[in-house]
Amino acid sequence: MGIISWIIIGGLAGWIASMVMKTDAQMGVFMNIIVGIVGAMLGGWLMGMLFGIDLAGFSLQSLFVAFVGSVILLALLKLFTGMSSQAHTHA
């Protein structure tokens, strides 16, 4: 998969995952892309290990795998860093 595909899929997957995990207010476009790319690698590795699936190219399946990996990555970050679900708290 080319670098442009990685950026597009990573950006979409990271953004969607940050919306689901309620961390979008804390993350910018660049962090969404980074989370999505790392999530894609994590998701691809997990799918390969668990199911023997090897996805390549731009497809809905690769976007889904990147999304799942990104959600897992954000959940781990929230667990280990204490990253809150909301950027601002109101008293």
DAMOCOR-V82401 format. One record per backbone hydrogen bond with DSSP energy under -1.0 kcal/mol. CO is the residue of the C=O (numbers start at 1). NH is the residue of the N-H. E is the energy in kcal/mol with one decimal. If there is no record, write none. Layout:
co: <CO | CO>
nh: <NH | NH>
e: <E | E>
This chain:
co: <2 | 3 | 4 | 5 | 6 | 7 | 8 | 9 | 10 | 11 | 12 | 13 | 14 | 15 | 16 | 17 | 18 | 18 | 23 | 28 | 29 | 30 | 31 | 32 | 33 | 34 | 35 | 36 | 37 | 38 | 39 | 40 | 41 | 42 | 43 | 44 | 45 | 46 | 47 | 47 | 59 | 60 | 61 | 62 | 63 | 64 | 65 | 66 | 67 | 68 | 69 | 70 | 71 | 72 | 73 | 74 | 75 | 76 | 77 | 78>
nh: <6 | 7 | 8 | 9 | 10 | 11 | 12 | 13 | 14 | 15 | 16 | 17 | 18 | 19 | 20 | 21 | 23 | 24 | 26 | 32 | 33 | 34 | 35 | 36 | 37 | 38 | 39 | 40 | 41 | 42 | 43 | 44 | 45 | 46 | 47 | 48 | 49 | 50 | 51 | 53 | 63 | 64 | 65 | 66 | 67 | 68 | 69 | 70 | 71 | 72 | 73 | 74 | 75 | 76 | 77 | 78 | 79 | 80 | 81 | 82>
e: <-2.2 | -2.3 | -2.6 | -3.0 | -2.6 | -2.8 | -2.5 | -3.0 | -2.9 | -2.2 | -2.7 | -2.6 | -2.2 | -1.8 | -2.3 | -2.7 | -2.6 | -1.2 | -1.1 | -2.2 | -2.2 | -2.3 | -3.0 | -2.4 | -2.6 | -2.7 | -2.7 | -2.2 | -2.1 | -2.6 | -3.4 | -2.7 | -2.3 | -2.6 | -2.7 | -2.1 | -2.5 | -3.0 | -2.3 | -1.5 | -2.0 | -2.5 | -2.5 | -2.3 | -2.4 | -2.8 | -2.5 | -2.3 | -2.5 | -2.3 | -2.5 | -2.7 | -2.5 | -2.4 | -2.4 | -2.6 | -2.2 | -2.6 | -2.4 | -1.3>
